[in-house]
Structure formats: structure tokens, C-alpha cells
Amino acid sequence: MEAKNPYVKPGLEHEVVVPPADDYHGHPNYLYVIIALIALLVISLLSDFVTSIILLGLLVFGTALVKSILVIRNFMHWKYEPLFIWIITFFAVLFILLALFWGMYPDFDLVKVELAPK
């Protein structure tokens, strides 16, 4: 005989079960997250003074990556999701970036510079 689930109301057994109260993970310390995001924004803005193109690209895209991970983990609460969700998201973003690259590559490679409008 099955044990009665206290979270399922009678007549609604077919509905999704409400997780128990001890499943609550709490909120991250939003103040630290905001301070980190502001610090990374300042680093991005100060990157205008970097003279090396490679270092500039790494700095701008690196801070953008860290900022997006902070937002996804803390504000979207993905830190509590299983690894499978992260893997699916990684490959979806990778596919989108590759499709974007291969879709735009002919425009960069096949159009002669002297024919491009100025």
C-alpha cells in the first residue's frame, strides 16, 4: 500500500507534487553579487585604456562571461539545477554561436573590401 503524500490534496493526485518545505535553498547574498557586477562593469569600462587588441578582447569578453554566469547562477537560480540542464544549455549556446559564425562567414570572406560600401 502506498504512503499518503501530505502535499497532495485529495482529488488532485494527478497534479504535480509540491516539494517539501526543506527543499528551499535560500537566496544568495544579492549585495555581494551586485558589488561584483558593478566591479566587472568598471573593469569593462576601463578596458578602453588597454592598447593590446588581444588583451582588450579577452578582458571585455571575459568580464561579460563572468557577469552572465553571475546573473544566471544567482538571479535565475540555476545554481540548484542539475548538471544536465547546464550541459544542454552549453551545447545550445555553442550551436547558436557556430550557426552565427557560419552564417556570417561568407559575408566576411567573399565580399571584396573595395566593393564594400564605405
SULCOR-V752184 format. One record per residue. N is the residue number from 1. RES is the residue in three letters. SS is DSSP state (hx for helix, st for strand, lp for the rest). D_LAST is the distance of its C-alpha to the last C-alpha in Angstrom with 2 decimals. Layout:
N:RES:SS:D_LAST + N:RES:SS:D_LAST
This chain:
1:MET:lp:77.73 + 2:GLU:lp:74.27 + 3:ALA:lp:74.00 + 4:LYS:lp:72.93 + 5:ASN:lp:69.54 + 6:PRO:lp:69.91 + 7:TYR:lp:66.28 + 8:VAL:lp:66.64 + 9:LYS:lp:68.20 + 10:PRO:lp:70.86 + 11:GLY:lp:69.49 + 12:LEU:lp:65.94 + 13:GLU:lp:66.48 + 14:HIS:lp:63.69 + 15:GLU:lp:61.10 + 16:VAL:lp:59.09 + 17:VAL:lp:61.25 + 18:VAL:lp:60.42 + 19:PRO:lp:60.11 + 20:PRO:lp:62.84 + 21:ALA:hx:62.44 + 22:ASP:hx:62.40 + 23:ASP:hx:59.06 + 24:TYR:lp:57.28 + 25:HIS:lp:55.11 + 26:GLY:lp:54.53 + 27:HIS:lp:51.36 + 28:PRO:lp:49.41 + 29:ASN:lp:49.47 + 30:TYR:hx:46.49 + 31:LEU:hx:46.63 + 32:TYR:hx:45.93 + 33:VAL:hx:43.05 + 34:ILE:hx:41.45 + 35:ILE:hx:42.01 + 36:ALA:hx:40.41 + 37:LEU:hx:37.36 + 38:ILE:hx:37.01 + 39:ALA:hx:37.46 + 40:LEU:hx:34.75 + 41:LEU:hx:32.42 + 42:VAL:hx:33.23 + 43:ILE:hx:32.55 + 44:SER:hx:29.11 + 45:LEU:hx:28.36 + 46:LEU:hx:29.80 + 47:SER:hx:27.67 + 48:ASP:hx:25.06 + 49:PHE:hx:27.37 + 50:VAL:lp:27.34 + 51:THR:lp:25.70 + 52:SER:lp:25.92 + 53:ILE:hx:23.08 + 54:ILE:hx:25.71 + 55:LEU:hx:28.13 + 56:LEU:hx:25.60 + 57:GLY:hx:24.72 + 58:LEU:hx:28.44 + 59:LEU:hx:29.36 + 60:VAL:hx:26.98 + 61:PHE:hx:27.57 + 62:GLY:hx:31.24 + 63:THR:hx:31.92 + 64:ALA:hx:30.20 + 65:LEU:hx:32.45 + 66:VAL:hx:35.53 + 67:LYS:hx:34.82 + 68:SER:hx:34.43 + 69:ILE:hx:37.65 + 70:LEU:hx:39.47 + 71:VAL:hx:38.52 + 72:ILE:hx:39.43 + 73:ARG:hx:42.69 + 74:ASN:hx:43.95 + 75:PHE:hx:42.65 + 76:MET:lp:42.56 + 77:HIS:lp:45.79 + 78:TRP:hx:44.68 + 79:LYS:hx:46.72 + 80:TYR:hx:49.74 + 81:GLU:lp:48.29 + 82:PRO:lp:49.45 + 83:LEU:hx:47.53 + 84:PHE:hx:46.93 + 85:ILE:hx:44.60 + 86:TRP:hx:42.53 + 87:ILE:hx:42.36 + 88:ILE:hx:41.25 + 89:THR:hx:38.52 + 90:PHE:hx:37.32 + 91:PHE:hx:37.04 + 92:ALA:hx:35.39 + 93:VAL:hx:32.63 + 94:LEU:hx:32.34 + 95:PHE:hx:32.06 + 96:ILE:hx:29.34 + 97:LEU:hx:27.28 + 98:LEU:hx:27.84 + 99:ALA:hx:27.00 + 100:LEU:hx:23.73 + 101:PHE:hx:22.92 + 102:TRP:hx:24.01 + 103:GLY:hx:22.24 + 104:MET:hx:18.80 + 105:TYR:hx:19.47 + 106:PRO:hx:18.76 + 107:ASP:hx:15.22 + 108:PHE:hx:14.68 + 109:ASP:hx:16.92 + 110:LEU:hx:16.65 + 111:VAL:lp:12.99 + 112:LYS:lp:12.23 + 113:VAL:hx:9.45 + 114:GLU:hx:8.96 + 115:LEU:hx:8.90 + 116:ALA:lp:6.39 + 117:PRO:lp:3.76 + 118:LYS:lp:0.00
